[in-house]
Amino acid sequence: MTDALKTIYSSNVVSQKAYDTVELFHPYFSETFYFIADSNPRDLRLEDGTTHTFQPFGFTIQKPATGAKQTDMAFSFSNVLKLGSVELENASEDLTTAITFTYRVYADGSDTPQTDPIVLELTEVNATPTTVTGTASRTNLYGRKIPSRVFEPWVFKGLVQ
């Protein structure tokens, strides 16, 4: 988290605002979707330096509690109408590939992310004609190196006898 974002969160600066954003990707979607919880579209950069236009969209995110062991995020997208159902229908053609949900935070005056991206997969999706709700979770723990540190004798001297 950047110092600018810490200032916004800690001092409630009226002139500056933090913006939640969501990127949704699936190979069967017609495009990768970039949404921002704001009333105006914004051109924002990703970590790789590419710029994308984040479209204003009504959504809410329930972030994990501080210190929580899980990083699940509950979400709700409003006013999705046909777009949401068509894209979910397209994604359902390949049930072995999850929809990728990437959460980022941006701040006024900066077009770069103020936090590291949180990349999750949609594990639960409920759709009505106007709303899509669900949960995004970390599901692929098998791809992570656990433990992340290698216990080498020169690092951990107590291992040598």
C-alpha positions as CSV (number, residue, x, y, z in Angstrom):
1,M,0.0,0.0,0.0
2,T,1.4,3.4,-1.0
3,D,1.8,6.3,1.4
4,A,-0.8,8.2,-0.7
5,L,-3.4,5.5,-0.1
6,K,-2.5,5.2,3.6
7,T,-3.1,9.0,3.9
8,I,-6.5,8.7,2.2
9,Y,-7.6,5.8,4.4
10,S,-6.2,7.2,7.7
11,S,-7.2,10.9,7.5
12,N,-10.3,10.8,5.4
13,V,-9.1,13.6,3.0
14,V,-12.2,15.0,1.3
15,S,-10.3,16.2,-1.7
16,Q,-8.8,12.7,-2.4
17,K,-10.6,9.5,-3.0
18,A,-9.6,5.8,-3.3
19,Y,-11.2,3.8,-6.2
20,D,-11.9,0.1,-6.1
21,T,-11.4,-1.6,-9.4
22,V,-12.1,-5.0,-10.8
23,E,-10.7,-6.8,-13.8
24,L,-12.7,-9.8,-15.0
25,F,-11.1,-12.3,-17.5
26,H,-12.1,-15.5,-19.0
27,P,-10.9,-16.9,-22.4
28,Y,-14.5,-17.2,-23.6
29,F,-15.5,-13.6,-22.6
30,S,-15.9,-11.3,-25.6
31,E,-13.3,-9.0,-23.9
32,T,-11.5,-8.5,-20.6
33,F,-13.6,-6.2,-18.5
34,Y,-12.2,-3.3,-16.5
35,F,-14.6,-1.7,-14.0
36,I,-14.2,1.1,-11.5
37,A,-16.5,2.1,-8.7
38,D,-16.9,5.7,-9.9
39,S,-19.2,7.7,-12.0
40,N,-16.6,8.4,-14.8
41,P,-14.4,6.2,-16.9
42,R,-10.7,6.5,-16.1
43,D,-7.6,5.5,-18.1
44,L,-5.4,3.6,-15.6
45,R,-2.2,1.7,-15.9
46,L,-1.7,-1.9,-14.8
47,E,1.4,-3.4,-13.3
48,D,2.8,-4.3,-16.7
49,G,2.6,-0.6,-17.8
50,T,-0.3,-1.1,-20.2
51,T,-3.2,1.4,-20.0
52,H,-6.8,0.4,-20.0
53,T,-10.1,2.3,-19.8
54,F,-11.9,1.3,-16.6
55,Q,-15.6,1.7,-17.1
56,P,-17.9,3.0,-14.3
57,F,-20.0,0.3,-12.9
58,G,-22.1,-0.2,-9.8
59,F,-20.4,-2.8,-7.7
60,T,-19.6,-3.5,-4.1
61,I,-16.8,-5.5,-2.7
62,Q,-16.7,-7.0,0.8
63,K,-12.9,-7.1,1.6
64,P,-11.4,-9.7,3.9
65,A,-11.0,-8.7,7.5
66,T,-7.6,-7.5,8.5
67,G,-5.6,-10.5,9.7
68,A,-8.1,-13.0,8.2
69,K,-6.6,-16.3,7.1
70,Q,-8.7,-16.3,4.0
71,T,-8.7,-13.7,1.2
72,D,-12.2,-14.4,0.0
73,M,-14.0,-11.4,-1.3
74,A,-17.7,-11.2,-1.7
75,F,-18.9,-9.1,-4.6
76,S,-22.1,-7.7,-6.1
77,F,-22.5,-6.2,-9.5
78,S,-25.7,-4.2,-10.1
79,N,-27.6,-3.4,-13.3
80,V,-25.9,-6.1,-15.4
81,L,-28.9,-6.8,-17.6
82,K,-28.1,-8.9,-20.6
83,L,-24.3,-8.2,-20.7
84,G,-23.7,-10.2,-17.5
85,S,-25.9,-13.2,-18.5
86,V,-24.4,-13.4,-22.0
87,E,-20.8,-13.3,-20.7
88,L,-21.5,-15.9,-18.0
89,E,-23.2,-18.1,-20.6
90,N,-20.0,-17.8,-22.8
91,A,-17.8,-18.7,-19.8
92,S,-20.0,-21.7,-19.0
93,E,-18.8,-23.3,-22.2
94,D,-15.5,-24.1,-20.5
95,L,-16.2,-25.1,-16.9
96,T,-12.6,-26.2,-16.3
97,T,-11.3,-22.6,-16.5
98,A,-12.3,-20.2,-13.8
99,I,-13.2,-16.5,-14.3
100,T,-10.2,-14.5,-13.0
101,F,-11.1,-11.6,-10.7
102,T,-8.3,-9.1,-10.1
103,Y,-8.9,-6.4,-7.4
104,R,-6.8,-3.2,-7.4
105,V,-7.1,0.2,-5.6
106,Y,-6.3,3.5,-7.3
107,A,-6.2,7.0,-5.8
108,D,-7.0,10.4,-7.2
109,G,-4.1,12.0,-9.0
110,S,-2.4,8.7,-9.9
111,D,-3.0,6.3,-12.7
112,T,-1.0,3.5,-11.1
113,P,-2.2,0.9,-8.6
114,Q,-1.8,1.9,-5.0
115,T,-1.7,-1.7,-3.8
116,D,-0.5,-5.0,-5.2
117,P,-3.2,-6.7,-7.3
118,I,-5.2,-9.4,-5.6
119,V,-5.8,-12.1,-8.1
120,L,-8.6,-14.5,-7.2
121,E,-11.0,-16.9,-9.0
122,L,-14.7,-16.8,-8.9
123,T,-15.8,-19.8,-6.9
124,E,-19.5,-19.0,-6.5
125,V,-21.6,-16.9,-8.8
126,N,-25.4,-16.2,-8.5
127,A,-27.0,-14.3,-11.3
128,T,-30.4,-12.7,-11.7
129,P,-31.5,-10.6,-14.6
130,T,-30.1,-7.4,-13.0
131,T,-27.5,-8.5,-10.4
132,V,-24.5,-10.8,-10.2
133,T,-23.3,-11.8,-6.8
134,G,-20.7,-14.2,-5.5
135,T,-17.4,-15.0,-4.0
136,A,-13.9,-14.8,-5.3
137,S,-11.2,-17.0,-3.6
138,R,-7.7,-18.3,-4.0
139,T,-8.3,-21.8,-5.3
140,N,-5.0,-22.8,-6.8
141,L,-2.8,-23.3,-3.8
142,Y,-1.1,-26.2,-5.6
143,G,0.7,-23.8,-7.9
144,R,2.4,-22.0,-4.9
145,K,5.7,-23.1,-3.4
146,I,5.1,-24.1,0.2
147,P,7.1,-23.5,2.2
148,S,8.3,-20.5,0.4
149,R,11.8,-20.7,2.0
150,V,14.1,-23.6,1.5
151,F,15.7,-24.9,4.7
152,E,19.4,-24.8,3.7
153,P,22.1,-25.7,6.3
154,W,24.0,-22.4,5.6
155,V,20.8,-20.4,6.4
156,F,19.6,-22.5,9.4
157,K,22.8,-23.4,11.2
158,G,20.9,-25.6,13.7
159,L,20.2,-28.1,10.9
160,V,23.9,-29.2,10.8
161,Q,24.9,-31.8,13.4
